[in-house]
């Protein structure tokens, strides 16, 4: 198809038909638009002037006619462009690149894109990176099982007996919320420390 002027460079323009009843002046648009000049509006074959015959309402989600189109009139809108909606999250400003290299504080937030909601969300760092947990106990010569946090694995804990680091799988295993010593129970009076590393 030939065009007068430059050919369209990006895809096709969307069209929306509106049902006129002689009294309704406000119609919901299929797309959010940034200005009244971002759409072409036709009523009964007559092109309508933006901001005179119609305006936008509800932040560009509705079209509001100055006078209701007559019942039976063919009314349609052609979208020349849709508004780019950008989520605003918080008011913090990154002042230098070195901030990104530091460990996140528990009250910091991360921006993530939620694919199921197709939206940006902010998440507290404390909900993303678990804090390390240190558990201290004293051996009694008979207890081999100790409680750990659910989700901990044999490779995400450090276990020490009197300060001596134990070997994962060989000296201890983890199943569910239980850490079990493999070579027998730590002797009575032995200082046991279990450090759950941050996730």
FENFENPE-V668335 format. One record per helix or strand of 2 or more residues. SS is the DSSP state (A for helix, B for strand). FROM is the first residue (numbers start at 1). TO is the last residue. Records with the same first field share a line. If there is no record, write none. Layout:
SS=FROM-TO, FROM-TO
This chain:
B=14-19, 26-28, 39-43, 46-47, 54-57, 62-65, 74-79, 109-114, 119-124, 133-138, 145-147, 157-161, 164-165, 172-175, 178-181, 191-196
A=36-38, 58-60, 98-101, 125-128, 154-156
